[in-house]
Amino acid sequence: CVSENAPLIFCATGWCCTSQTIINLFQTLYKDAGISGAISTIGRRQFVTELADKCINARIIQALARHKHLNTTMRYIDINETKMRSAIDLLC
């Protein structure tokens, strides 16, 4: 059972990683992959958007993203014309 404040990721030392540790890790991964201009929030946005696309409750996504406010989580969810059309098609 994982509490709301429990760390999701641990470092090799067994301690929880800070957000800066994760940011640094992603910067290294992007650099090693030859991707320039990428930032750590790209992966975070993708994670949140994919959960939303699978109809996961927004409050669950908020908890997983560790956002204090739901409106922060909502800003991370990408929308586009195709998604909006699919939503309308559900009504037909």
Secondary structure, 3 states (H helix, E strand, C coil): CCCCCCCCCECCCCCECCHHHHHHHHHHHHHHCCCCCCCHHHHHHHHHHHHHHCCCCHHHHHHHHCCCCHHHHHHHCCCCHHHHHHHHHCCC
